[in-house]
Amino acid sequence: MHRSRLRWALRGAVVAAGAVMSFVTARSAEASNGLDVPDSGALQVGRGGAWVARADDPLAVYMNPAAMSFQASGVHLGAHLMIQSSCFARVDENGQPVSPGNNIPGPGAPNGPEAETCVDSIFPNPQLAGVFRITDALAIGASVMGPHAVGNIDWPESVPFTLAGNERTQPAPTRYMMVSQQSLLVFPTISVSYAVIPDELSLGAGFVWGIAHANFTTFTESTSSTREDDFTRDVKADLTADDFFVPGFVVGANWRASKNFDIGAWFHWSDKVSSTTKLRLESNYWLAGGTKNENPCTPADPECNVTIDEEAGTLELTVPMEAKLGVRYHHPLNRETARPGWSKREGYVRDPLTEDLFDVEVDLTYANNAAVDAVEIRFHEGIQVKGTPGTVPVNGDIIHDWKDVLGVRWGSDVTVLPNLLGVRAGGFFESKGQRDQLANLDFHMGWKAGISAGGTVRVGPVDMHLAYQHVFYGTLDNGGDGELRALSGDATTGFRSQQSVNGGRFSQQLNEVAAGATLRF
């Protein structure tokens, strides 16, 4: 009798919590934060990231730890090959091409380079996770994964063009925003889950030990006496930061609400990435014609133009918190199907490939991206820039002013051959997270939409997954009315350039192939 009352009390609590979550998510449904797109894992990406209620492989350690109590023990290894294509077409406030200086025709001008500067970035994104079912109610797990994003991007510092029949190069129009970004952010996670109502309701939590490395290269101005670009005063800046302890946590719930419905919820919080920084500056970088200056110094002083400070200042980057709420309908096979040996135990083990004819899941998503108003970069006062009259600004913040992002994900699996073959498809949409006037090349915050498909083949105790996803990004276009200014060593202009450096149009798309395998025992 006592157990029955407890069961109904817990059910009532979950229903009440669900009602509250429904109200919250109706206003702010969860999305991937600005650091990534949906979602890690070959099975997950094949169904548009709609997985928090299904949560049937070891990646649940991070993505919904509660579901570990409804899984068999197992190990998952997977990877994505992400191919990102990005283009930026810079214009001034009048919508006209921007010269790099010295009256050289800029991109899009007659006799100038192509109007768009484009790059393709290819990046592998791996995942590793394991779950151990200790008892029918208790499970533990560990995983190593990172944001589902391209970590390394290299924009050109020079772009080619032909002038008077001669092939030449000129400083790239994107150089003040980005030349390169080499970043690594991983989330080693240890989680535990417990079925508070056996075979029905499980809760889980995990501790996340984040590790971050970042290296950024851009150009700045030594002085800012005019409102136009002038490459002769450019200074190349390279900033490196490392934070080997970024604490955080994940919590989740997984409820088998009825024979046909599952409900999942997830929340992630992380501390800021916070680090000291190493700074390297290189002045006198270009020759008068706009090509790179290969010999800016004499042999007697080969680094006359190089400034290096091993502890130049600090960097802080907010990692937005995220939440998900998902509902899954699954239609049973309604016929006897041989279940694999690893699924046969007294406690419940979810195995859609032998239980369900098909399923459909919808997840609502929310990311508190409004917490990111700037990437905070602060330098020690009085760092002199060699070869120029300028000094490093104390405040080097890069303004972002992001907005909270709402999203919806949907996905479906169909069992083609029970215990052997399943296929899936899905998609997602996320709202725009930034004003066009603050478009920057580090993160594209236009709206995002994705379509995906995939499948699973079971060979003995191993499920092998393959998926493809295409992500569309809403173009950010401010028509030349950009608000970002380059950093400058000129105190008279507030240590910023007088001209905008992000006026124009930023477009992007992403294609990816994902593969993974899960061994259960």
C-alpha positions in Angstrom: 0.0 0.0 0.0 2.8 2.4 0.9 4.6 1.7 -2.3 1.4 2.3 -4.3 0.9 5.7 -2.6 4.5 6.6 -3.2 4.1 5.7 -6.9 1.0 7.9 -7.3 2.7 10.8 -5.4 5.7 10.6 -7.7 3.4 10.5 -10.7 1.6 13.6 -9.5 4.9 15.4 -8.9 6.1 14.6 -12.4 2.8 15.7 -13.9 3.0 19.0 -12.0 6.6 19.5 -13.1 5.6 18.7 -16.6 2.9 21.4 -16.5 5.5 23.9 -15.2 8.0 22.9 -17.9 5.3 23.1 -20.6 4.6 26.7 -19.5 8.3 27.6 -19.5 9.0 25.9 -22.8 6.0 27.5 -24.4 7.8 30.8 -23.9 11.4 29.6 -24.3 11.8 26.1 -25.8 15.4 24.7 -25.7 17.9 25.0 -28.5 21.6 24.3 -29.0 23.6 27.1 -27.6 25.6 29.4 -29.9 28.6 27.1 -29.7 27.0 24.3 -31.7 24.1 22.9 -33.7 22.0 19.7 -33.1 23.3 17.2 -32.3 26.2 14.8 -31.4 25.8 11.1 -32.3 25.1 9.3 -35.5 21.7 8.0 -34.3 20.8 11.4 -32.8 21.7 13.5 -35.9 19.8 11.1 -38.1 16.6 12.0 -36.4 17.1 15.8 -36.2 18.4 15.6 -32.6 15.0 14.6 -31.3 16.3 12.0 -28.8 16.0 13.2 -25.2 12.9 11.0 -24.6 14.2 7.9 -26.5 17.8 8.2 -25.1 18.7 4.6 -26.0 22.5 4.6 -26.3 25.5 5.5 -24.0 25.7 9.1 -25.2 22.9 9.6 -22.7 25.7 9.9 -20.1 25.8 13.6 -21.1 22.6 14.0 -23.2 20.1 12.6 -20.7 21.7 10.6 -17.8 18.4 9.5 -16.4 17.9 7.1 -19.4 21.0 5.0 -18.4 18.7 3.0 -16.0 16.7 1.9 -19.0 19.7 0.7 -21.0 21.9 -2.4 -21.2 25.5 -2.0 -20.3 27.4 -0.8 -23.4 30.0 1.3 -25.1 29.6 3.7 -27.9 32.2 5.1 -30.3 31.3 7.5 -33.1 32.4 10.5 -35.2 31.1 13.2 -37.5 32.8 14.6 -40.6 31.6 18.2 -40.6 32.0 20.3 -43.8 31.2 23.9 -43.3 31.0 26.5 -46.1 31.1 30.2 -45.2 31.1 33.4 -47.2 31.3 37.1 -46.3 30.7 40.0 -48.7 31.9 43.2 -47.1 30.4 46.6 -48.1 30.4 50.1 -46.5 27.5 52.0 -45.1 26.5 53.0 -48.7 26.5 49.4 -49.9 29.7 49.9 -51.8 32.9 47.8 -52.0 35.6 48.5 -49.4 39.1 49.2 -50.5 41.8 47.8 -48.2 43.7 51.1 -48.6 46.0 53.0 -51.0 43.1 53.2 -53.5 43.4 49.5 -54.3 40.1 48.2 -55.7 38.3 46.2 -53.0 36.3 43.0 -53.4 33.3 43.5 -55.7 34.8 46.7 -57.3 35.8 46.8 -60.9 39.2 45.1 -61.3 39.0 43.9 -57.7 38.7 40.5 -56.2 35.4 38.5 -56.0 32.8 40.2 -53.9 32.5 37.2 -51.6 35.4 35.8 -49.5 34.6 32.2 -48.9 36.1 29.3 -47.0 35.4 25.6 -46.5 36.2 24.1 -43.2 36.4 20.3 -42.6 36.5 19.1 -39.0 36.2 15.6 -37.4 34.0 15.5 -34.3 34.3 12.3 -32.2 32.3 10.9 -29.3 33.0 8.2 -26.7 30.7 6.9 -24.0 30.0 3.9 -21.8 27.2 2.8 -19.5 27.3 0.1 -16.8 24.0 -1.1 -15.4 24.9 -2.0 -11.8 21.4 -3.1 -10.8 18.0 -3.0 -12.3 17.5 0.5 -10.9 21.1 1.9 -10.7 23.5 2.7 -13.6 26.7 4.8 -14.0 28.4 6.1 -17.1 31.2 8.2 -18.5 31.6 10.1 -21.7 33.9 12.4 -23.6 32.4 14.7 -26.2 32.4 18.3 -27.2 30.1 20.8 -28.9 28.6 19.6 -32.2 30.5 22.2 -34.2 33.5 22.9 -36.4 36.3 23.9 -34.1 39.0 25.0 -36.6 38.3 27.7 -39.2 40.9 29.5 -41.4 39.9 32.6 -43.3 42.4 34.0 -45.8 44.6 37.0 -44.7 45.0 37.9 -48.4 42.7 37.5 -51.4 43.8 37.2 -55.1 42.9 39.6 -57.9 44.2 40.7 -61.3 45.4 44.3 -61.9 46.5 45.5 -65.3 47.0 41.9 -66.3 49.1 41.0 -63.3 48.0 38.5 -60.6 48.3 40.1 -57.2 47.0 39.8 -53.7 45.5 42.3 -51.3 44.6 42.2 -47.5 41.4 40.3 -47.1 38.3 42.3 -46.2 37.5 39.8 -43.3 40.9 40.2 -41.6 39.7 42.5 -38.8 37.1 39.9 -37.8 39.0 36.7 -38.2 42.0 35.1 -39.9 42.0 31.8 -38.0 40.2 30.2 -35.1 41.6 27.0 -33.6 39.5 25.9 -30.6 38.9 22.7 -28.6 36.1 22.4 -26.0 35.4 18.9 -24.6 33.1 17.8 -21.8 34.3 14.7 -19.9 31.3 13.6 -17.9 30.6 11.1 -15.1 26.9 10.4 -14.5 24.7 8.3 -12.3 21.0 7.4 -12.7 18.4 5.7 -10.5 14.9 4.4 -11.4 12.9 5.9 -8.5 9.9 4.0 -9.8 11.3 0.7 -11.2 10.8 0.3 -15.0 8.9 3.6 -15.1 10.6 6.7 -13.9 14.3 7.4 -13.7 16.3 10.5 -12.6 20.0 11.1 -13.4 22.8 13.7 -12.9 26.3 14.1 -14.1 29.4 16.1 -13.3 31.1 17.8 -16.3 34.8 18.6 -16.2 35.1 20.9 -19.2 38.5 21.5 -20.9 39.0 24.5 -23.3 41.7 25.6 -25.6 41.4 28.6 -28.0 43.7 30.4 -30.4 42.4 33.4 -32.4 44.2 35.4 -35.1 42.9 38.7 -36.4 44.2 42.1 -37.5 44.0 45.3 -35.6 45.0 48.9 -36.2 48.0 50.6 -34.7 46.4 54.0 -35.2 42.9 55.1 -36.4 43.3 58.5 -37.9 40.7 58.0 -40.7 37.4 56.3 -41.2 38.6 54.0 -44.0 40.7 50.8 -44.0 44.4 51.4 -44.3 46.4 48.3 -44.3 49.7 50.2 -43.8 48.7 50.6 -40.1 47.6 47.0 -39.6 48.9 44.8 -36.7 48.5 41.1 -36.8 47.3 39.8 -33.4 47.5 36.2 -32.2 45.8 35.3 -28.8 46.0 32.0 -27.0 44.0 30.9 -24.0 43.6 27.6 -22.0 41.3 26.6 -19.2 41.7 23.1 -18.0 38.9 23.1 -15.5 35.4 24.4 -16.6 33.0 22.8 -14.1 29.4 22.0 -14.9 26.6 19.6 -14.6 23.8 17.9 -16.4 20.5 16.6 -15.0 17.8 14.6 -16.6 14.5 12.7 -16.3 13.1 9.8 -18.3 9.5 8.7 -17.7 7.7 5.8 -19.4 4.4 7.6 -19.0 2.4 4.8 -20.7 2.7 1.9 -23.1 3.1 4.2 -26.0 4.5 7.5 -24.6 7.9 8.4 -23.2 8.8 11.8 -21.8 12.4 13.1 -21.4 13.9 16.3 -19.9 17.4 17.6 -19.7 19.3 20.6 -18.3 22.9 21.6 -18.7 24.8 24.3 -16.8 28.5 25.3 -17.2 30.8 27.7 -15.6 32.5 30.3 -17.8 35.7 29.5 -19.7 38.2 31.7 -17.9 41.9 31.9 -18.7 45.0 34.1 -18.8 46.1 34.9 -22.3 49.3 34.9 -24.4 49.5 37.7 -26.9 51.7 37.9 -30.0 51.6 41.1 -32.2 53.3 41.7 -35.6 53.4 45.2 -37.0 54.6 46.5 -40.4 52.9 43.4 -41.9 52.2 44.7 -45.4 54.2 46.4 -48.2 52.8 49.5 -49.8 51.2 47.5 -52.7 49.2 45.4 -50.2 51.3 42.2 -50.4 52.9 40.6 -47.3 56.1 42.2 -46.1 58.5 39.3 -45.9 61.4 41.4 -44.6 60.1 44.0 -42.1 63.3 44.0 -40.0 67.1 44.0 -40.5 69.2 40.9 -39.8 70.6 42.7 -36.7 67.1 42.8 -35.1 64.9 40.2 -36.8 62.0 40.7 -34.4 61.9 44.5 -34.4 58.2 44.3 -35.2 57.1 41.5 -32.9 55.6 42.0 -29.5 55.2 38.9 -27.2 53.6 38.9 -23.8 53.1 35.4 -22.1 50.6 36.8 -19.6 49.0 39.7 -21.4 45.6 39.6 -19.7 42.5 37.4 -19.3 39.7 35.9 -21.4 36.2 35.0 -20.3 33.6 33.2 -22.4 30.1 32.4 -21.1 28.8 29.0 -21.9 25.0 29.4 -22.2 22.8 27.0 -20.1 20.5 24.7 -22.1 17.3 22.7 -21.5 15.2 20.2 -23.4 11.8 18.7 -23.1 10.7 15.8 -25.4 7.7 13.6 -25.9 8.0 10.3 -27.9 5.2 8.2 -29.3 6.2 4.6 -30.1 3.9 2.1 -31.8 4.6 -1.5 -30.8 5.4 -4.2 -33.3 2.5 -6.3 -32.0 4.2 -9.6 -32.8 6.7 -11.8 -31.1 10.3 -10.8 -31.9 13.4 -12.5 -30.7 15.2 -10.1 -28.3 19.0 -9.9 -28.1 20.6 -11.6 -25.1 21.9 -8.3 -23.7 18.3 -7.0 -23.3 17.1 -10.0 -21.2 17.1 -9.0 -17.5 14.6 -8.4 -14.8 14.7 -4.7 -15.1 13.4 -2.9 -18.2 15.8 -2.4 -21.2 14.7 -0.1 -24.0 15.3 -1.6 -27.4 13.2 0.1 -30.2 14.6 -2.3 -32.9 12.7 -5.2 -31.3 9.9 -3.3 -29.5 8.6 -0.7 -31.9 7.2 -0.6 -35.5 7.9 3.1 -35.5 8.3 6.1 -33.2 7.8 9.8 -33.5 9.5 12.3 -31.1 9.2 16.1 -30.8 11.6 18.0 -28.5 11.3 21.6 -27.5 14.6 23.4 -26.8 15.9 26.5 -25.1 19.3 28.1 -24.9 20.1 31.1 -22.6 22.3 32.7 -25.3 21.4 36.2 -24.0 24.0 35.5 -21.3 26.6 36.1 -23.9 26.9 39.9 -24.3 30.6 39.8 -25.2 33.7 37.7 -25.3 35.5 39.5 -22.5 39.2 40.1 -23.3 41.2 42.3 -20.9 44.8 43.3 -21.2 47.3 44.7 -18.7 47.8 48.4 -19.0 50.8 49.8 -20.9 51.8 47.0 -23.3 53.7 48.9 -26.1 53.3 47.6 -29.6 56.7 47.4 -31.3 57.1 49.3 -34.5 54.1 51.6 -33.8 53.2 54.5 -31.5 50.2 52.5 -30.2 49.6 50.5 -27.0 47.4 47.4 -26.4 43.9 48.5 -25.2 43.0 47.5 -21.7 39.5 46.5 -22.9 39.6 44.2 -25.8 36.0 42.9 -25.5 34.3 41.6 -28.6 30.6 42.5 -28.5 28.1 39.8 -29.4 24.8 40.7 -27.6 23.2 37.4 -28.3 19.5 36.6 -27.8 17.9 33.6 -26.2 17.2 30.9 -28.8 14.1 28.7 -29.1 14.0 25.5 -31.1 12.0 22.5 -32.1 13.3 19.1 -33.2 11.4 16.2 -34.7 12.4 12.7 -35.7 11.1 9.3 -36.4 12.5 5.7 -36.7 10.9 2.9 -38.6 11.8 -0.7 -38.0 12.3 -2.4 -41.4 13.5 -5.7 -40.2 13.1 -6.4 -36.5 16.3 -6.9 -34.6 18.3 -6.2 -37.8 17.5 -2.9 -39.7 16.0 0.4 -38.9 15.8 3.7 -40.8 15.2 7.2 -39.6 14.7 10.9 -40.6 14.2 14.2 -38.8 14.8 17.9 -38.8 15.0 20.9 -36.6 14.5 24.7 -36.5 16.1 27.2 -34.2 15.3 30.9 -33.9 17.7 33.7 -34.8 20.1 34.6 -32.0 21.7 37.9 -32.9 21.1 41.3 -34.7 22.5 41.5 -38.2 24.5 44.6 -37.2 26.7 42.5 -34.9 27.4 39.6 -37.4 30.8 38.1 -36.7 32.7 35.3 -38.3 33.4 33.4 -35.0 29.8 32.2 -34.6 26.9 32.4 -37.1 23.8 33.3 -35.1 21.2 33.4 -37.9 18.2 31.1 -37.7 19.1 27.5 -38.4 17.1 24.6 -39.9 18.3 21.1 -40.6 17.1 18.0 -42.4 18.6 14.5 -41.8 18.3 10.8 -42.5 20.1 7.7 -41.3 19.8 4.1 -40.4 21.0 1.3 -38.1 22.2 -2.2 -38.9 22.5 -4.7 -36.0 25.2 -7.4 -36.2 25.1 -9.5 -33.1 25.7 -7.3 -30.0 26.7 -4.3 -32.2 24.5 -1.6 -33.6 26.1 0.3 -36.5 24.7 3.7 -37.3 25.1 6.0 -40.4 23.6 9.4 -40.9 23.7 12.5 -43.1 22.5 16.1 -42.2 22.3 19.4 -44.0 22.0 22.6 -42.0 20.7 25.8 -43.5 21.7 29.1 -41.9 19.6 32.3 -42.3 21.9 34.9 -43.9 23.0 37.8 -41.7 22.9 40.9 -43.8 23.2 44.4 -42.4 23.6 46.2 -45.8 26.8 47.8 -44.6 25.4 49.0 -41.4 27.7 47.0 -39.1 28.5 47.9 -35.5 31.8 46.1 -34.9 35.0 48.1 -34.8 38.5 46.7 -35.0 40.7 46.9 -31.9 43.2 49.8 -32.2 46.2 51.1 -30.3 44.9 54.6 -30.7 43.7 56.1 -27.4 42.2 59.1 -29.2 39.5 56.9 -30.8 38.8 54.9 -27.7 41.1 52.1 -28.9 38.7 51.2 -31.7 38.7 51.8 -35.4 36.5 54.6 -36.6 35.0 52.5 -39.4 32.8 49.5 -39.1 34.6 46.2 -40.1 31.6 43.9 -40.3 29.3 45.7 -42.8 27.9 43.2 -45.3 26.4 39.8 -45.8 27.4 36.5 -43.9 26.1 33.2 -45.3 26.9 29.7 -44.2 25.8 26.1 -44.7 26.9 22.8 -43.1 27.0 19.2 -44.5 28.0 16.3 -42.3 28.2 12.5 -42.4 28.1 10.7 -39.0 29.0 7.1 -38.2 29.0 5.2 -34.9 28.7 1.8 -33.3 27.3 0.7 -30.0 28.4 -2.6 -28.3 26.1 -3.9 -25.7 26.6 -6.6 -23.1 
